[in-house]
Amino acid sequence: MSTSIHTTTKAFLVAVCLAVPTAMMADTMTETMYEEFAQNQPEMEQNQIMVSASRMKLQVKNAEGQTMEVFNLIGDKVYTQRIEAQSKSFDLGQLPHGYYIVKIGNFSRKVYLH
């Protein structure tokens, strides 16, 4: 059963990775750009989870009380952290440079850490 769940998770992560175009990634988004983007999205809910990546750091907003999981592209979980604040930064400098899938509840996003 556990192997089946792990295989299903890997398949889901690969599908998400392929479905999110690289152009949509926020790998170079600064805090100012992040705020401007959020303000210019009238249809966006104020409590929608947002993730941005800058170098080897992730900025997560609107996910307080949830658990963030980071997966490499082959589906291995490489980082897990409970989010204890409305806005939180995570230093992922211990991970190799590359693409990752960030999953928080039903939300997922492909990011590039460099």
N, CA, C and O atoms as a GROMACS GRO file, in nm:
protein
  456
    1MET      N    1   0.083  -0.119   0.000
    1MET     CA    2   0.000   0.000   0.000
    1MET      C    3   0.087   0.125   0.000
    1MET      O    4   0.062   0.218  -0.076
    2SER      N    5   0.190   0.128   0.084
    2SER     CA    6   0.279   0.243   0.093
    2SER      C    7   0.350   0.268  -0.039
    2SER      O    8   0.366   0.383  -0.080
    3THR      N    9   0.394   0.161  -0.105
    3THR     CA   10   0.461   0.175  -0.233
    3THR      C   11   0.368   0.232  -0.337
    3THR      O   12   0.409   0.313  -0.420
    4SER      N   13   0.240   0.192  -0.334
    4SER     CA   14   0.141   0.243  -0.427
    4SER      C   15   0.119   0.392  -0.407
    4SER      O   16   0.108   0.467  -0.504
    5ILE      N   17   0.112   0.435  -0.282
    5ILE     CA   18   0.094   0.578  -0.252
    5ILE      C   19   0.215   0.656  -0.299
    5ILE      O   20   0.201   0.764  -0.356
    6HIS      N   21   0.335   0.603  -0.275
    6HIS     CA   22   0.458   0.671  -0.316
    6HIS      C   23   0.463   0.683  -0.468
    6HIS      O   24   0.502   0.787  -0.521
    7THR      N   25   0.425   0.578  -0.539
    7THR     CA   26   0.424   0.579  -0.685
    7THR      C   27   0.321   0.679  -0.736
    7THR      O   28   0.347   0.752  -0.831
    8THR      N   29   0.204   0.683  -0.673
    8THR     CA   30   0.100   0.777  -0.712
    8THR      C   31   0.146   0.921  -0.689
    8THR      O   32   0.120   1.008  -0.772
    9THR      N   33   0.213   0.947  -0.577
    9THR     CA   34   0.265   1.081  -0.548
    9THR      C   35   0.367   1.121  -0.653
    9THR      O   36   0.364   1.235  -0.701
   10LYS      N   37   0.458   1.031  -0.689
   10LYS     CA   38   0.558   1.062  -0.791
   10LYS      C   39   0.491   1.094  -0.924
   10LYS      O   40   0.530   1.190  -0.991
   11ALA      N   41   0.391   1.015  -0.963
   11ALA     CA   42   0.321   1.039  -1.089
   11ALA      C   43   0.252   1.175  -1.086
   11ALA      O   44   0.255   1.247  -1.186
   12PHE      N   45   0.190   1.211  -0.974
   12PHE     CA   46   0.125   1.341  -0.960
   12PHE      C   47   0.227   1.454  -0.976
   12PHE      O   48   0.202   1.552  -1.047
   13LEU      N   49   0.340   1.441  -0.910
   13LEU     CA   50   0.441   1.547  -0.914
   13LEU      C   51   0.499   1.564  -1.054
   13LEU      O   52   0.522   1.676  -1.098
   14VAL      N   53   0.522   1.455  -1.124
   14VAL     CA   54   0.571   1.465  -1.261
   14VAL      C   55   0.466   1.532  -1.349
   14VAL      O   56   0.501   1.616  -1.432
   15ALA      N   57   0.340   1.497  -1.332
   15ALA     CA   58   0.232   1.560  -1.410
   15ALA      C   59   0.224   1.709  -1.382
   15ALA      O   60   0.208   1.789  -1.476
   16VAL      N   61   0.236   1.749  -1.256
   16VAL     CA   62   0.234   1.891  -1.221
   16VAL      C   63   0.352   1.962  -1.284
   16VAL      O   64   0.337   2.071  -1.340
   17CYS      N   65   0.468   1.902  -1.277
   17CYS     CA   66   0.589   1.961  -1.334
   17CYS      C   67   0.573   1.986  -1.483
   17CYS      O   68   0.612   2.091  -1.534
   18LEU      N   69   0.516   1.891  -1.552
   18LEU     CA   70   0.498   1.905  -1.696
   18LEU      C   71   0.386   2.002  -1.731
   18LEU      O   72   0.388   2.061  -1.839
   19ALA      N   73   0.291   2.020  -1.642
   19ALA     CA   74   0.177   2.107  -1.669
   19ALA      C   75   0.206   2.254  -1.645
   19ALA      O   76   0.137   2.340  -1.700
   20VAL      N   77   0.306   2.287  -1.564
   20VAL     CA   78   0.336   2.425  -1.531
   20VAL      C   79   0.450   2.473  -1.621
   20VAL      O   80   0.563   2.427  -1.605
   21PRO      N   81   0.423   2.563  -1.713
   21PRO     CA   82   0.529   2.610  -1.802
   21PRO      C   83   0.639   2.683  -1.726
   21PRO      O   84   0.613   2.750  -1.626
   22THR      N   85   0.760   2.669  -1.774
   22THR     CA   86   0.874   2.733  -1.711
   22THR      C   87   0.857   2.884  -1.705
   22THR      O   88   0.903   2.947  -1.610
   23ALA      N   89   0.793   2.943  -1.804
   23ALA     CA   90   0.775   3.088  -1.807
   23ALA      C   91   0.691   3.138  -1.692
   23ALA      O   92   0.698   3.256  -1.658
   24MET      N   93   0.611   3.051  -1.629
   24MET     CA   94   0.526   3.094  -1.520
   24MET      C   95   0.597   3.088  -1.386
   24MET      O   96   0.540   3.130  -1.285
   25MET      N   97   0.719   3.037  -1.382
   25MET     CA   98   0.788   3.024  -1.254
   25MET      C   99   0.828   3.161  -1.202
   25MET      O  100   0.850   3.254  -1.278
   26ALA      N  101   0.835   3.171  -1.071
   26ALA     CA  102   0.871   3.296  -1.006
   26ALA      C  103   1.012   3.287  -0.950
   26ALA      O  104   1.035   3.323  -0.835
   27ASP      N  105   1.107   3.238  -1.030
   27ASP     CA  106   1.240   3.211  -0.978
   27ASP      C  107   1.322   3.337  -0.955
   27ASP      O  108   1.419   3.332  -0.879
   28THR      N  109   1.287   3.448  -1.016
   28THR     CA  110   1.364   3.571  -0.995
   28THR      C  111   1.276   3.682  -0.941
   28THR      O  112   1.313   3.799  -0.950
   29MET      N  113   1.163   3.650  -0.888
   29MET     CA  114   1.069   3.750  -0.839
   29MET      C  115   1.119   3.809  -0.708
   29MET      O  116   1.143   3.737  -0.611
   30THR      N  117   1.134   3.940  -0.705
   30THR     CA  118   1.173   4.008  -0.582
   30THR      C  119   1.050   4.032  -0.497
   30THR      O  120   0.937   4.015  -0.544
   31GLU      N  121   1.070   4.072  -0.373
   31GLU     CA  122   0.958   4.100  -0.283
   31GLU      C  123   0.869   4.210  -0.340
   31GLU      O  124   0.747   4.200  -0.333
   32THR      N  125   0.929   4.315  -0.397
   32THR     CA  126   0.851   4.424  -0.455
   32THR      C  127   0.769   4.374  -0.573
   32THR      O  128   0.651   4.407  -0.586
   33MET      N  129   0.830   4.295  -0.661
   33MET     CA  130   0.758   4.239  -0.775
   33MET      C  131   0.646   4.149  -0.727
   33MET      O  132   0.537   4.147  -0.786
   34TYR      N  133   0.672   4.074  -0.622
   34TYR     CA  134   0.573   3.983  -0.564
   34TYR      C  135   0.451   4.061  -0.517
   34TYR      O  136   0.338   4.022  -0.545
   35GLU      N  137   0.474   4.172  -0.446
   35GLU     CA  138   0.365   4.255  -0.395
   35GLU      C  139   0.287   4.319  -0.510
   35GLU      O  140   0.164   4.323  -0.506
   36GLU      N  141   0.358   4.370  -0.611
   36GLU     CA  142   0.292   4.431  -0.726
   36GLU      C  143   0.207   4.329  -0.799
   36GLU      O  144   0.094   4.359  -0.840
   37PHE      N  145   0.260   4.209  -0.816
   37PHE     CA  146   0.186   4.102  -0.881
   37PHE      C  147   0.057   4.073  -0.804
   37PHE      O  148  -0.050   4.062  -0.864
   38ALA      N  149   0.067   4.061  -0.674
   38ALA     CA  150  -0.050   4.031  -0.590
   38ALA      C  151  -0.154   4.142  -0.599
   38ALA      O  152  -0.273   4.114  -0.602
   39GLN      N  153  -0.109   4.268  -0.602
   39GLN     CA  154  -0.202   4.381  -0.608
   39GLN      C  155  -0.271   4.390  -0.743
   39GLN      O  156  -0.384   4.439  -0.751
   40ASN      N  157  -0.208   4.343  -0.849
   40ASN     CA  158  -0.263   4.353  -0.983
   40ASN      C  159  -0.345   4.231  -1.023
   40ASN      O  160  -0.375   4.213  -1.142
   41GLN      N  161  -0.382   4.149  -0.929
   41GLN     CA  162  -0.461   4.030  -0.956
   41GLN      C  163  -0.597   4.044  -0.886
   41GLN      O  164  -0.616   3.986  -0.779
   42PRO      N  165  -0.691   4.119  -0.944
   42PRO     CA  166  -0.818   4.144  -0.876
   42PRO      C  167  -0.897   4.017  -0.847
   42PRO      O  168  -0.969   4.010  -0.747
   43GLU      N  169  -0.885   3.916  -0.933
   43GLU     CA  170  -0.962   3.794  -0.911
   43GLU      C  171  -0.898   3.703  -0.807
   43GLU      O  172  -0.958   3.605  -0.764
   44MET      N  173  -0.776   3.735  -0.767
   44MET     CA  174  -0.704   3.653  -0.671
   44MET      C  175  -0.761   3.673  -0.531
   44MET      O  176  -0.778   3.786  -0.486
   45GLU      N  177  -0.788   3.565  -0.464
   45GLU     CA  178  -0.836   3.573  -0.327
   45GLU      C  179  -0.724   3.624  -0.237
   45GLU      O  180  -0.607   3.593  -0.260
   46GLN      N  181  -0.760   3.700  -0.136
   46GLN     CA  182  -0.659   3.753  -0.044
   46GLN      C  183  -0.590   3.642   0.034
   46GLN      O  184  -0.476   3.660   0.076
   47ASN      N  185  -0.656   3.530   0.053
   47ASN     CA  186  -0.598   3.421   0.132
   47ASN      C  187  -0.538   3.311   0.046
   47ASN      O  188  -0.506   3.204   0.098
   48GLN      N  189  -0.522   3.334  -0.083
   48GLN     CA  190  -0.465   3.233  -0.170
   48GLN      C  191  -0.317   3.214  -0.137
   48GLN      O  192  -0.245   3.311  -0.116
   49ILE      N  193  -0.273   3.090  -0.131
   49ILE     CA  194  -0.133   3.060  -0.104
   49ILE      C  195  -0.048   3.110  -0.219
   49ILE      O  196  -0.081   3.091  -0.336
   50MET      N  197   0.063   3.175  -0.184
   50MET     CA  198   0.157   3.224  -0.284
   50MET      C  199   0.296   3.179  -0.247
   50MET      O  200   0.336   3.183  -0.130
   51VAL      N  201   0.371   3.135  -0.348
   51VAL     CA  202   0.509   3.090  -0.329
   51VAL      C  203   0.594   3.159  -0.434
   51VAL      O  204   0.559   3.161  -0.552
   52SER      N  205   0.706   3.216  -0.390
   52SER     CA  206   0.803   3.271  -0.485
   52SER      C  207   0.941   3.222  -0.445
   52SER      O  208   0.968   3.195  -0.328
   53ALA      N  209   1.028   3.210  -0.545
   53ALA     CA  210   1.164   3.164  -0.520
   53ALA      C  211   1.262   3.271  -0.566
   53ALA      O  212   1.244   3.333  -0.671
   54SER      N  213   1.364   3.291  -0.486
   54SER     CA  214   1.470   3.383  -0.520
   54SER      C  215   1.601   3.321  -0.474
   54SER      O  216   1.626   3.307  -0.354
   55ARG      N  217   1.682   3.285  -0.569
   55ARG     CA  218   1.807   3.212  -0.540
   55ARG      C  219   1.773   3.082  -0.468
   55ARG      O  220   1.703   2.998  -0.526
   56MET      N  221   1.818   3.062  -0.348
   56MET     CA  222   1.794   2.937  -0.276
   56MET      C  223   1.695   2.956  -0.161
   56MET      O  224   1.696   2.881  -0.064
   57LYS      N  225   1.608   3.058  -0.173
   57LYS     CA  226   1.509   3.085  -0.069
   57LYS      C  227   1.370   3.080  -0.128
   57LYS      O  228   1.346   3.121  -0.241
   58LEU      N  229   1.277   3.028  -0.048
   58LEU     CA  230   1.136   3.030  -0.083
   58LEU      C  231   1.065   3.127   0.009
   58LEU      O  232   1.091   3.130   0.129
   59GLN      N  233   0.975   3.207  -0.047
   59GLN     CA  234   0.888   3.295   0.030
   59GLN      C  235   0.747   3.239   0.017
   59GLN      O  236   0.697   3.224  -0.095
   60VAL      N  237   0.683   3.209   0.129
   60VAL     CA  238   0.548   3.152   0.130
   60VAL      C  239   0.456   3.247   0.205
   60VAL      O  240   0.489   3.295   0.313
   61LYS      N  241   0.340   3.274   0.145
   61LYS     CA  242   0.240   3.361   0.209
   61LYS      C  243   0.105   3.292   0.212
   61LYS      O  244   0.072   3.213   0.123
   62ASN      N  245   0.029   3.322   0.314
   62ASN     CA  246  -0.108   3.274   0.330
   62ASN      C  247  -0.119   3.122   0.348
   62ASN      O  248  -0.212   3.060   0.298
   63ALA      N  249  -0.024   3.064   0.419
   63ALA     CA  250  -0.028   2.918   0.440
   63ALA      C  251  -0.004   2.884   0.587
   63ALA      O  252   0.038   2.773   0.618
   64GLU      N  253  -0.032   2.977   0.676
   64GLU     CA  254  -0.008   2.956   0.818
   64GLU      C  255  -0.081   2.832   0.868
   64GLU      O  256  -0.199   2.811   0.838
   65GLY      N  257  -0.011   2.750   0.946
   65GLY     CA  258  -0.068   2.629   1.004
   65GLY      C  259  -0.062   2.507   0.914
   65GLY      O  260  -0.100   2.398   0.956
   66GLN      N  261  -0.014   2.523   0.792
   66GLN     CA  262  -0.006   2.410   0.699
   66GLN      C  263   0.138   2.358   0.692
   66GLN      O  264   0.231   2.420   0.743
   67THR      N  265   0.154   2.244   0.629
   67THR     CA  266   0.285   2.184   0.612
   67THR      C  267   0.328   2.198   0.466
   67THR      O  268   0.252   2.165   0.375
   68MET      N  269   0.450   2.246   0.446
   68MET     CA  270   0.507   2.258   0.313
   68MET      C  271   0.596   2.138   0.288
   68MET      O  272   0.679   2.102   0.372
   69GLU      N  273   0.580   2.076   0.172
   69GLU     CA  274   0.667   1.966   0.130
   69GLU      C  275   0.734   2.007   0.001
   69GLU      O  276   0.670   2.066  -0.087
   70VAL      N  277   0.862   1.976  -0.012
   70VAL     CA  278   0.937   2.006  -0.133
   70VAL      C  279   0.985   1.873  -0.190
   70VAL      O  280   1.046   1.792  -0.119
   71PHE      N  281   0.957   1.852  -0.320
   71PHE     CA  282   0.994   1.729  -0.388
   71PHE      C  283   1.089   1.760  -0.503
   71PHE      O  284   1.077   1.863  -0.568
   72ASN      N  285   1.185   1.669  -0.527
   72ASN     CA  286   1.266   1.684  -0.648
   72ASN      C  287   1.183   1.632  -0.766
   72ASN      O  288   1.072   1.585  -0.746
   73LEU      N  289   1.236   1.641  -0.887
   73LEU     CA  290   1.155   1.608  -1.004
   73LEU      C  291   1.132   1.459  -1.023
   73LEU      O  292   1.050   1.420  -1.106
   74ILE      N  293   1.202   1.376  -0.948
   74ILE     CA  294   1.172   1.232  -0.958
   74ILE      C  295   1.075   1.190  -0.848
   74ILE      O  296   1.043   1.072  -0.835
   75GLY      N  297   1.028   1.286  -0.769
   75GLY     CA  298   0.923   1.260  -0.672
   75GLY      C  299   0.970   1.231  -0.531
   75GLY      O  300   0.888   1.196  -0.446
   76ASP      N  301   1.098   1.243  -0.504
   76ASP     CA  302   1.148   1.220  -0.368
   76ASP      C  303   1.127   1.345  -0.284
   76ASP      O  304   1.161   1.456  -0.326
   77LYS      N  305   1.069   1.327  -0.163
   77LYS     CA  306   1.051   1.439  -0.072
   77LYS      C  307   1.188   1.476  -0.016
   77LYS      O  308   1.255   1.393   0.044
   78VAL      N  309   1.229   1.603  -0.035
   78VAL     CA  310   1.362   1.647   0.008
   78VAL      C  311   1.357   1.748   0.122
   78VAL      O  312   1.460   1.780   0.181
   79TYR      N  313   1.237   1.798   0.154
   79TYR     CA  314   1.226   1.898   0.260
   79TYR      C  315   1.082   1.903   0.307
   79TYR      O  316   0.989   1.900   0.226
   80THR      N  317   1.062   1.912   0.438
   80THR     CA  318   0.929   1.928   0.497
   80THR      C  319   0.940   2.029   0.610
   80THR      O  320   1.033   2.025   0.690
   81GLN      N  321   0.843   2.120   0.616
   81GLN     CA  322   0.844   2.221   0.722
   81GLN      C  323   0.702   2.268   0.748
   81GLN      O  324   0.626   2.293   0.655
   82ARG      N  325   0.667   2.280   0.873
   82ARG     CA  326   0.538   2.338   0.912
   82ARG      C  327   0.551   2.490   0.905
   82ARG      O  328   0.651   2.547   0.948
   83ILE      N  329   0.450   2.555   0.850
   83ILE     CA  330   0.450   2.700   0.832
   83ILE      C  331   0.377   2.761   0.950
   83ILE      O  332   0.258   2.738   0.970
   84GLU      N  333   0.449   2.839   1.029
   84GLU     CA  334   0.395   2.894   1.153
   84GLU      C  335   0.362   3.043   1.147
   84GLU      O  336   0.327   3.102   1.250
   85ALA      N  337   0.373   3.105   1.031
   85ALA     CA  338   0.346   3.249   1.020
   85ALA      C  339   0.274   3.277   0.888
   85ALA      O  340   0.279   3.196   0.796
   86GLN      N  341   0.207   3.391   0.881
   86GLN     CA  342   0.136   3.432   0.760
   86GLN      C  343   0.230   3.446   0.641
   86GLN      O  344   0.196   3.410   0.528
   87SER      N  345   0.350   3.498   0.667
   87SER     CA  346   0.452   3.514   0.564
   87SER      C  347   0.581   3.456   0.620
   87SER      O  348   0.623   3.493   0.729
   88LYS      N  349   0.643   3.366   0.546
   88LYS     CA  350   0.760   3.296   0.597
   88LYS      C  351   0.859   3.271   0.485
   88LYS      O  352   0.820   3.238   0.373
   89SER      N  353   0.988   3.289   0.515
   89SER     CA  354   1.096   3.257   0.421
   89SER      C  355   1.166   3.131   0.466
   89SER      O  356   1.184   3.108   0.586
   90PHE      N  357   1.206   3.049   0.371
   90PHE     CA  358   1.277   2.926   0.399
   90PHE      C  359   1.406   2.924   0.318
   90PHE      O  360   1.403   2.942   0.196
   91ASP      N  361   1.518   2.902   0.385
   91ASP     CA  362   1.647   2.891   0.319
   91ASP      C  363   1.668   2.745   0.280
   91ASP      O  364   1.676   2.658   0.368
   92LEU      N  365   1.675   2.718   0.152
   92LEU     CA  366   1.694   2.581   0.103
   92LEU      C  367   1.832   2.563   0.042
   92LEU      O  368   1.850   2.484  -0.051
   93GLY      N  369   1.930   2.637   0.095
   93GLY     CA  370   2.066   2.632   0.045
   93GLY      C  371   2.131   2.495   0.056
   93GLY      O  372   2.231   2.469  -0.010
   94GLN      N  373   2.075   2.407   0.139
   94GLN     CA  374   2.132   2.274   0.154
   94GLN      C  375   2.095   2.182   0.037
   94GLN      O  376   2.153   2.074   0.022
   95LEU      N  377   2.000   2.224  -0.046
   95LEU     CA  378   1.958   2.143  -0.161
   95LEU      C  379   2.042   2.176  -0.285
   95LEU      O  380   2.090   2.288  -0.298
   96PRO      N  381   2.061   2.080  -0.374
   96PRO     CA  382   2.130   2.109  -0.500
   96PRO      C  383   2.046   2.206  -0.585
   96PRO      O  384   1.924   2.210  -0.573
   97HIS      N  385   2.112   2.282  -0.668
   97HIS     CA  386   2.043   2.373  -0.759
   97HIS      C  387   1.956   2.291  -0.853
   97HIS      O  388   1.993   2.180  -0.892
   98GLY      N  389   1.840   2.345  -0.890
   98GLY     CA  390   1.754   2.277  -0.986
   98GLY      C  391   1.607   2.306  -0.964
   98GLY      O  392   1.570   2.396  -0.888
   99TYR      N  393   1.524   2.228  -1.032
   99TYR     CA  394   1.379   2.243  -1.025
   99TYR      C  395   1.323   2.157  -0.913
   99TYR      O  396   1.370   2.047  -0.887
  100TYR      N  397   1.220   2.211  -0.846
  100TYR     CA  398   1.152   2.141  -0.738
  100TYR      C  399   1.003   2.168  -0.745
  100TYR      O  400   0.960   2.266  -0.805
  101ILE      N  401   0.926   2.080  -0.683
  101ILE     CA  402   0.782   2.098  -0.669
  101ILE      C  403   0.755   2.130  -0.523
  101ILE      O  404   0.794   2.055  -0.434
  102VAL      N  405   0.688   2.242  -0.498
  102VAL     CA  406   0.649   2.282  -0.363
  102VAL      C  407   0.501   2.249  -0.349
  102VAL      O  408   0.419   2.291  -0.431
  103LYS      N  409   0.466   2.173  -0.246
  103LYS     CA  410   0.327   2.133  -0.222
  103LYS      C  411   0.286   2.177  -0.083
  103LYS      O  412   0.351   2.145   0.016
  104ILE      N  413   0.176   2.251  -0.077
  104ILE     CA  414   0.117   2.296   0.050
  104ILE      C  415  -0.032   2.266   0.040
  104ILE      O  416  -0.104   2.336  -0.032
  105GLY      N  417  -0.079   2.165   0.110
  105GLY     CA  418  -0.219   2.124   0.097
  105GLY      C  419  -0.248   2.084  -0.046
  105GLY      O  420  -0.179   1.999  -0.102
  106ASN      N  421  -0.352   2.146  -0.107
  106ASN     CA  422  -0.387   2.118  -0.247
  106ASN      C  423  -0.311   2.206  -0.346
  106ASN      O  424  -0.324   2.189  -0.467
  107PHE      N  425  -0.233   2.299  -0.294
  107PHE     CA  426  -0.156   2.392  -0.377
  107PHE      C  427  -0.023   2.329  -0.415
  107PHE      O  428   0.042   2.267  -0.330
  108SER      N  429   0.019   2.344  -0.538
  108SER     CA  430   0.153   2.299  -0.579
  108SER      C  431   0.209   2.397  -0.682
  108SER      O  432   0.134   2.457  -0.759
  109ARG      N  433   0.339   2.411  -0.682
  109ARG     CA  434   0.408   2.505  -0.771
  109ARG      C  435   0.546   2.451  -0.804
  109ARG      O  436   0.616   2.399  -0.716
  110LYS      N  437   0.585   2.464  -0.928
  110LYS     CA  438   0.721   2.428  -0.970
  110LYS      C  439   0.808   2.552  -0.952
  110LYS      O  440   0.770   2.661  -0.993
  111VAL      N  441   0.926   2.535  -0.890
  111VAL     CA  442   1.019   2.646  -0.871
  111VAL      C  443   1.158   2.603  -0.912
  111VAL      O  444   1.190   2.484  -0.917
  112TYR      N  445   1.240   2.702  -0.942
  112TYR     CA  446   1.380   2.677  -0.976
  112TYR      C  447   1.466   2.742  -0.869
  112TYR      O  448   1.456   2.863  -0.847
  113LEU      N  449   1.549   2.663  -0.804
  113LEU     CA  450   1.640   2.715  -0.703
  113LEU      C  451   1.780   2.718  -0.763
  113LEU      O  452   1.830   2.616  -0.813
  114HIS      N  453   1.843   2.834  -0.757
  114HIS     CA  454   1.978   2.849  -0.815
  114HIS      C  455   2.068   2.927  -0.724
  114HIS      O  456   2.184   2.948  -0.756
   0.00000   0.00000   0.00000
